[in-house]
């Protein structure tokens, strides 16, 4: 009580901001009641103190005790306290009640009211409040102006999200001002209009309009506005820099980004979490990102997430996993974003064991209900060959989003379960509106299942019923399907009539089909178009060389190989890998370097004898070398996938499923051989090649020999 008596009571009431704790506030409250009574003006001041400290119960006790109409200060305090506690409806209800009583709000009330409108995403009320602000002439207030700009920026973001899910007509019904025809530009225009009319601006004002420009991709305007900050005698802060750095990342303008980095270092912003994260994201080379990351004075989850995501997105999956392990060793707790970033690395490397470990960690830490993580798990299990687990996770999701549905449908497609994929696609249409990627997944399922009629119906439905313009992925899927089905001329005509220029990738699907169906004449026609469009497409040269070799046209095949050599092209060697005891073992064709090579070779010989007794005959059509038959036999038996399968068999218990990944398409003979092997050893063998999964069991393959 001594601190209270040392300071005159009136001085404290005139400077309530000096009260810093609930204990001091209650002392002051008690002394006022004891010496000054409970007049409305004094109680309004005490209420303001409680509200400023965020104590709702004490604020309500005073507010509800007023016998006369509360003062403007009292209304401001209770509205602010409601907003502070997230009770936005109570805040707006109090504002409406105050207006109904004929009270005119001052500029101190509107920031809280606007924040409540923003948090509730009440478009109509927010603009009505703006009108009230203009009528009362308080739009010149700095904090009110900042709150208005923030509101319009947030409205812009939520409108974009809703429109992106196909509900544009519903959104625009809620937007009072529709003359611009685009919700984003309506609200960005409002932000800019408020900004231009503000007589006084602080750095928050500038940051808000810069963020609006960046969000809308108006990068030049954003950069120009940053330069104008200096003209206004203000200095950019950490928020300014974290907003503008993504612009340099998008335009790969690393030199200007480095200037911003230098500014951040000189002004002590380099330790800011968001600045560090933006600097890592900005670098267009992972080496630069890693250098920035290692120079950071202090690491946090945000910086770890940024560097892990950067590595994974740039194909450095092993480096991403290594950094993830370092993050755990450094005692940082992964966030939901960490898992969403690292899961694709497991999916690409098909490291099922690590994926399962991450799944366990996710479940133990309560992240399994996060829709983004659940979607990443669905994708990971599907790409690691466990489609049943992927479906189990999908079925346990409370509200699957578009990404979840698409991941599951694409998973079924890659595993050859075309009917399940299409059934799920039909179910999805009842829950969410299919988008561009969802149709790619459905068409891919048709392609791997040979469902020509269904694919063409889907393709037309996408255009006519959903207004989605076909992209290269849709055209490639349909062309691939027609080619697989042997409808080569139809595929050629389909590609020729595309409304966009076909790429080398689209023509390559048909060229590959020409090889399978041994149509040299059409292959030469397609190859000519392919070389015109994409003369550096190494796959086209390899396909044409293989097509000529299959037909015994060794001179033409040699010309193709010479053309590759002249362009400095090198064929990617076939490689297969398998995970055994948490370690990845990789094999290339004819590989004798593995420590277990002798045992692998012996196992292959034993299995070959057993296979031949069951009727297996080597198919040397895919041995595209002008060599003797015996040498072709040896080449086939040492293909990388056979080495990996044999190693898996001799290195794991007899009940273990063998999971092999190959970087190229599995050849016809190895596909046949693997069917025999699965029957002889009594194991399921799951092979993922460059285009799909093959599940071999009891002498059969899930693809039905259609791949």
N, C-alpha and C positions, 0 to 999 in steps of 0.2 A: 504493500500500500504506500510505501515511502515514495516510489517513483511517481505516484499519482499526486501526492501532496506537493511534491517539488515543482511540479509544472502547473501553472494556473489552469483551471478548468476551462475558462473561455478560450485560451490559446489552443487547447487540444480540440475544442469544438470547431474552431476556425480553421484548423489544419488537421483534419481527420486522417490524412494519409500517413501521419506519423505513428498511428496505431498499427502495430505489426503482428499482434497475436490475439487469439480469442480471449486469453486471460486479461490482457490490457483492455480489450473492448468491453468485457463484462464488468471490469472495475469502473470504467468510465460510465457505463450504463447505470450501474448502481449509484454512483456519486451524483449523476444528473438527477435521478429519481429522488434522491435524498435532499439535494440542495436546490434544484431548479424546478422540480415538478415534471409533469408529463405533457408539456405542450406539444402540439402537432409539429412545429418546426424543429424542436429539439429531438423529438422521437424520429423524425425523418432523417436527421443527421446521424443518429445512432443506427438507424436502419441502413443508411448508406455505408457505414463502417462495416456492419455485419455482411452486407452484400458484397462489398469489395474484398472481404476475406473469404467469401464463398460459403458462408454458413446459412443454409437455407432455412432450417427449423427456427433459428433465432429471428431471422428476417421475417418469416411468416407470422411469428407470434406478435411482433411489433406491428406489422402491416394490418393484421386482422383486429388489432386493438384500437385502431383509430375510430373515434366516435363521430368525427366529421369527415368530409371528403378528403382523401389523401392528397398530399401536395404532389407537384410534378416530380420533385426529388424522390418522394416515396415510390411513385409509379416507376420511375427510372430504375430505382434500386431493385425492386421486386422483379421487374422484367429482365434486368441484367442477371440476377441470381438464378432465375428459372433457366435462362439461356446457358449460363455457365454449367449448370447441372444436366444439360441435355433435355430439359423438359420444354421442348420447343412449342408444343401445342398450348401449354400453360402460359408461356411467354406471349404468344400471339393472342390468346384469349384475354389476357390482362390488358394488352394493347387495345383490343377492340372494346373492352369494358371502359377503359379510360376515355376513348374517343366518344363512346356513347354517352358518357357523363359530361361531355362538352369541354373536356380538357384538351388543350393544344400542346402536343409534344414538342420538346425542344430538340436541338441537334444531338444531345447526349443520349437520347432514347433510341434513335434510329439504327445505330450500328448493331445493337442487340436484336432488334426486330428483323433487320435484314438478314442477320446470321440465322435466325430461326426459319425465315422463309427459304433460305438457301439449303439448310439442313433437311427440311421437309420436302424440298424440291417443288414448292408451290409456285409454279410459274405465274399464275394469274394474280395471286395476292402480292407477290414480289413486285410486279409491275404497278399494281395499285398503290403500294407503299411508295414506290418511286414517284408516282403522280402526286401523292400527298406531300412528299418532300419538296417537290418543285413549287406546289401551291403555297407552302409555308415559307419558302425562300431559304431553306436550310441546305440546299444542294451545294452551297459554297463551302460547307464545312469539310475539312480534310478527312476526318475519320468516316463521316457519312459517305463521302465520295469513294473512299477506298472500299468500304463495305458494299456499295453499289457495284463497283467493278468486279469485286470478288464474286458477288451473286451472279452476275451475267456470265462470268467465266465458268462457274460451276454449272449453270443452266446449259451452257454450250456443251460441256463434257457429257452430261447425262443425256442430252438430246441425241448426241452422236452415238452413244451406246445403244439407245433404243432404236434409232433409225437403222443401225447396222444389223439388227435382228429382224428387219423387215416390217416394222410397225410404223413406218413413216406417216401413214395417214392418221394414226391415233395421236402421234406427237403433234402434228401440225394442227389438229383440232384444238389442242391445248395452248397453242401459241397465239396470243392476241394479235401480234404484228406479223403478217405473213407476206408482206409485199416483196421481200427479197427472194422468196421461194426456197431458201435454204436456211435451216435452223442455225447452223454454225455461224453463218455470216450475219444473221439477224443479231445474235448476241454479241459477236465480236464488234459489230457496228455500234451496239449500245455501249460496250466497254470503251471504245475509242471516243464516242460522243461525250460520255461522262468525264473521261480523262481530259479532253480538250477544253471542257467548260470549267474545270477546277482552277480557281485562281491561285491556289497553293498546292504544291505536290511534294510528297516526301519519297524516299526510295521505295517504299511499299507500293506507292502509286505507279511508279515506273516499272517495277518488277511485275506488277499485275498485267499491264498492257503488253509487256515483252513476252510473258508466259502465254498470253492469248495468241500472239502472232506465231510463236513457235508451235503451239498446239495445232494451228491451222496450216502449218507448212509455209508460212509467209516469212521465210528466213531473212530475206533482204531487209524487209521492214523491221524485223526484230533487231538485226545488226545496226541499222540506222538509228533505232531508238536507243540502243546501248550507247552509241556515240553521243547522242543528245543529252545523256545523263551528265556528262562532263560540262556541257554548255550551261546546264542548270545549276552548276556549282555543287553537285552532289557526287559521291563516289559509289561505284558498284559494290554491292556486298556479296556474301557467299551465295545468296539465293539468285542474284543476277547471274553469277558465273555458272551455277549449276543449271540454270535455264538455257543459257546460250551455248554451252559446250556441246550439247547434242546436235546443234546446227553444224558445227565443224565436223562432227562424226559422220553426219549424213552426206556432207559434201566432200568428205575425205580431205579437208583443208587442215592438215596437221600443223603446217607452219603457223597459221593464225591461232590454232589451238594451243601451240606451244607458247605463244605470246600471252595468252590467257593464263597458262600454267605459271609463267614467270610472274605475272601480276599477282596470282594467288600466293606464290611463295613470298613475294616482297611484302604483302599485306597480311601474312599470317593465316591465310585461308586454307592452306594445304592440308591442315589437320581436320578440316571439316569433312564429315562423312560423305555428304552428297557431292561435294567438289571432287573428292578422291574417286568416288564411283564414276562420276561423269568423265574425269580425265582418263580412267581406264577404258571406258566405253568409247571414248573419242579416237583412240589410236587405231589406225587401220591395219597395223601389223601387231600380231600378238606379242612379238618380242618387245615392242615399245610399251605395250600394256603391262607386261611382266616387269619391265624396268621401272615404270611409274609405281606399280604395286609394291615393289621391294624398297623403293625410296620413301614410302609413306612413313611418317614418324610414329603413327599409331594405327593399328589395324582394327577393324570391327567387322561385324557380320555383313554389312553392306559392301565393303570393299572386297571381302572374300567372295561374296555372291557374284560381283561384277567380273572378277577375273576368272572364276570358274565358268560362268556363262560365256565369257568371251572365248575361252579355249574350246569349249564344247561346240559353240556355234561356228567356229572356224575349223572344225574337224580334228582338233588336237585332243582326242578323247582320253588318251592315256595321261596327258598332262593335266587335264581336268580332274581325273580321278586321283592323281598324285596330289594335286592341290587340295582336294576334298579331304584326303587323309591327313594332310598337314594342318588343315583347319581343325579337325577333331583333336589332333595331337596338341595343338595350341590352346585347347580347352574352350573353343568357341562353339556355342550351341547352334546347330544348323536351323535355319528358318524354313518355312514352307517354300520360299523362293529357291533356297539352296537345293532342295530335293527336286523341284521342277526343272532346275538347270542341269543336275547331274544325271537324272534318269535317262535322257537320250544317249549319254555316253555308254551306259550299260546296254541299252537297246542296240546301239550300233556295233559294239564289240561282242554282243551276244554273251555277256558274262552273267549268266543266270544266277550263279551262286552269289555274286556280289549284289545283284538286284534283289535277291531274296533277303540278304542281310539288311539292305537299306529298307526294304519293306517292313522287316521286324522292328527296326529303329523307328520308322514312321508310326507304326501301330502303338509301340510302347510310349511314344511321346504325344499321342493324340492328334497326329496330323492326318490320319487316314480318312477323316470326314471332309477334308479340304478338297473341293472339286478339281482344282488344278493338279494337285498331287495324285488324286485318284485317277485322273485322266492319263497322267504320265506313267502311272503303274500299269494301267491297261495297255498302253502302247509298249511299255518295256516287256511285259510278259508275252504279248503277242509276237514281238520281234525276236524274243529269245526262245520262241518255240512252244511256250506253254499257253495255248489258246484257251484251255479250260479254266486256268487261273485268271486269265484276263477277263473272261465272261463272269466269273464269280465276283470279282471286284466291281465290275460294271453293274451287276444285279444288286449289289449292296449299296450303290450310290443313291442318296436320297433324291437328288434332282440332277440327273446328268445334263450337261450343257452340250452345245454343238460340238465342241472338241471331243468330249467323251463318246458321243454317238459315232462320230466320224472315225475315231481311233478304233472302236470296236468293229465297225463295218469293214474298215481297211484291214484289220487283223484277220477277220474271216476271209476276206478276199485273198490275202497273201498265203493263207493256209489252204486255199482251194475250196472252202466251204461256201460256194456261191449262193446256194439256196438260203442258208442261214443269214448270209449278208443281206440278201434282198428282203427277207422277212423282217429283219431288224430295220432296214431302211423304210419299209412301209410303216412299221411301228413308230419310227422316229418322226415321220410326216404328221402323225397325230399329236405329237408333243411339241416339236419345234419346226420351223420352216427350213427345209434343206438349203444349204448355200452351195457356192461354187465347188468347194472341196468335198462336200458330202456326195455330190454327183460324180466326182472323180473316183471316189471310193467305190460307189455302186457300179460304175462302168468297169472298173478294174476287176470287181468280182465277176461280172459277166464275162470278161475277157478270159479269166483263168478257168471259168466253168464252161466255156464254149456256148454261152447263151446268146446267140446272135439276135433273135427276135426281141428278147427282153431288153437287150442293150439299145437297139434302135428305138424301141418305145420310150425308154428312159431318156435317150438323147433328145427326141422330139418333145417329150414332156417337159424337160428342163427349159427348152426354148419357149414353147407355147404357153405352158401353165405357170411357169415361175419367172419368165422374163430374163433368164440367165443366158448371156451370150457365150457360146462355146469358146473355150480357150484351147491352147495347144495340148494341155493334158487330156481334155475330153476327146479331141480329135485323135490323139495318139492311142488312147485306150480303145476306141472303136476300130481304128485302122489295124491295131494289134489283134483284136478279136477276129476281124474278117480274114486277116492273114493266117492266123492259127487254124481257122476253120477251112482253109484252103480256097477261100473266095478271093483270090489274088487280084483278078481284074476288077472286082467290085471295090476292093481296098484301094487300088490305084485310082479309080474314078472318084471315090470318096475323098481322097487326099487332094486330087486335082481340083475339086470343086470347093475346097475350104475357102471361107470368107476372109481368112487371114493367110499370110504367106507361110507355107509349111517350112518348118525348120529341118535341119539334118536329123534331129531326133525322131521326128514323125516319119520321114522317109526310111530311117534305119529299121523301124519296126517292120515295114513291108519287105525290106531287103533281107532281114532275118527270116521272114516267112518264105521268101523265095528260096533260101538255102534249104530250109526244112523240106519244102515240097519240090526241090530240084528243078526250079523253073529258071533256066539260065537266061533265056531270051528276055523275060521281064526283069530279071535281076540286073542285066546290063543297062536296060532302059532306066531303071530306078537309080542305079549307081551313077549314071551320067548326071541325073538331076541332083543327086546328093553331092557329087564332087563340085558342081557349079555353085551350090548354096554354101557348102561347108568343106572347102578343100583341105582343111586341117583335121578332118574327122578321121582319126586313126581306125575307129571301129569299122568304117566303111571299107577301108583298104583290106582289113583283116577278113571281113565277110566276103568280099569279092574274091580274095585269094583262096579262101576256103571253098567257095562255090566252084571255082575253076578246078581246084584240086580234086574235089569230090567227083567231078566229071572227067577227070583224067587229063585236063587241059593244063599240063605242067608249065608250058611256055607262058601262057597268060597269067598263071599264078605267080610265076617268077617275075613277070613284069610288075605286078602289084607290089611284090616284096621289094623290088628295086625302087619303085616310086616312093615307098615308105622310107627306104634308106636314104634316098635323095633329099627327102624333106626332114631328115633327122628324127624320124619317128621310131620308137621302140615298142614292141608289143609287150603288154603287161603280162608277166608270167602267171600261170594258174596257181592259186594258193588256197589251201584249206587249213582250218585250224579247229582245235577241240580243247575244251577246258577239262582238265583232270586234276583233282586235288588242289583246286584253287589256282592252278597255273595254266596259262595258255600255251599249247604246243602247236606250232605251225609247220606245215609241210608243203613243198613244191614238188612238181612232177619229177620222178626219178631221184628224189632226195635220199641220200645215203648218210646224211650228217647226224641224224638223230641217234642218241646213245642206245636206243632200243631197236636200231634198224634190223639187226640180224633176227630178232624175235618177231618183228613186224613182217619181214620177208617170209619167214617160215610159216607164220600164221596165214598169210595170203596164199602160199602154195597149198597148204592143207585145205583151206576153204575152196580154192579153185578146183581141186580134185573132187571134193564133195559136190560142188555146183555142177561140174560136168557130168557126174553120175546122175544128177537130177534132170539133165537135159540142156544145161546152159551151153551156148555156143558163142564164142567171141564174135562181136560185130566190129569189124575193122574199118567200117565206112568213115568213121570220124578220125581215123589216123591219116592226116592229110600230108603225108610225106611219101615221096617216091622211093620206098624201101621194100625189102623182102617181107613176106608174110610173117615169118618168125620174129623179125624185129618189130613189126607192128604189134604182135602179141605181147612182147615185152614192154613196149611203150604203154599199151593200154593197162596192163597189170600194175604199172607203177604210177598211175594218175594220183594226184594229190589227195583226192577224197577217199580213195581206197586205203592209202597209207594212214590217214587220220582215223578211218573206221577201224582198221586192224589194230591200231594203237589203243583206241578206246576199248576194244574187246579184251585185249590182253592186260589192260591196266585197271579195270573196274570190275566190281562184283557182277555176277551173272544176271542180276535183276535190274541193273542200272540201264536207263535209257541212254543211248548214244546220241549226242548232239554235235553235229558238224556244220561248219559254215564254209562256203566256198565263194571266192570273189568273182567267179564267172559262171556261166550256165553249165549245169551238169551234163556230161555227154550221154548219148543214148546207151552205150555199152555199160558205163558205170551205173546208170539208172537201173538197167536190167540186172546187173551183178548185185546191186544193193538189195533188190527184192529177194534174190536167192539167199544172200547172206542173212537177211532178217529171219528167213524161215529156218535156216540151218542152225543159227545160234539162239533162236527163240527170243530175240530182243526187238524192241522198237528202236528204229533208227530215224532220227529227225535230221534232215539235211536242209539247210537254207542256202539256196544259190542266189545269183544276182537278181532274180525276178520273183521268186516265191519259195514256199516251204514244201518239202516232200516228207510225208510221214510213211515210213516203210514198216510194215508189220505182217507177219505170217505170209510172206511172199507177195504182198500186194502193196501198191502205193496209193496214197490219198488222191493223187492227181488223175488216177485212172489212165495213166500213160498219155495224158493230154497236157503238154506244158510248153 
